[in-house]
Amino acid sequence: MGTRIRPPRQFRRTNRARSAAAGLLLAATVVAPLGVGTATASAATFGPYNAHIKDSVWGGYVAQGSFTRITGSWVEPHATCNSSNDLFAPWVGIDGYGSETVEQTGVQTDCSSGSPQLSAWYEMYPAQPIYWDDPVSEGDSMTGTVVSDGGGDYTLTLTDNTRGWTEHTTQNLGAQNVSAEAIIESPTQSYPSFDRLDFSGISVDGQVFDAYNPEPLTSGGYSPGPLRNGAFSMSPGGNSPHTSHPATRPSAIRY
């Protein structure tokens, strides 16, 4: 099916190298929500990575090195909206942890309408995400793959294994390929509630993800369980609540 750029109810976050690459606050164990105390959209700035800070922009596992391919699957969870600000996505990708770009694909759950709305997407950050029109529902098994040819071209593929559709695109970006990750993320820093999200079959450059000793990250109170044979689960139980609703929503989204 075709692609579409989501209309301007989206959100914006800048300085991805500081927010996603580092992924943590300067001096607190709770990530500050976007736009707090402002009447207009604002950009969140996050400090360098600090292993002692417990909550980050990203939740999941990230490996650092030199990578050209990641693939991984997950099951879309049953999510409950607590606020119209709730927004999150599981995704797999390359870069963003120590670099200015991210090449990624995943599925967004958006609560701005009052109920969860799921949308498949890819993104070549700092560009905004592009949304595919294919249907996605809770319980669907998804597989995402990002491949670099080493010359600036990236092929991003997303498959709904439950419904049987596949989308792919090839995009060009001057990126560094310095990290590979399987992540959940909320651009609004306001997650809906879910009991568990399972990742599985994660491999990087043909090897099981575990081989690269990836680092676990907690986001919005959702923590990764042990990584075993390329599989792990995200579940509540981190050091900060998963609902920290900002006062305003930024104007454009970027994962």
Secondary structure, 3 states (H helix, E strand, C coil): CCEECCCCCCCCCCCHHHHHHHCECCCCCCCCCCCCCCCCCCCCCCECCCCCCCCECEEEEEEECCCCEEEEEEECCCCECCCCCCEEEEEEEECCCCCCCEEEEEEEEECCCCCCEEEEEEEEECCCCEEECCCCCCCCEEEEEEEECCCCEEEEEEEECCCCEEEEEEEECCCCCCEEEEEEECCCCECCECCCEEEEEEEECCEEHHHHCCEEECECCEEECCCECCEEEEEECCCCCCECCCCCCCCCCCC
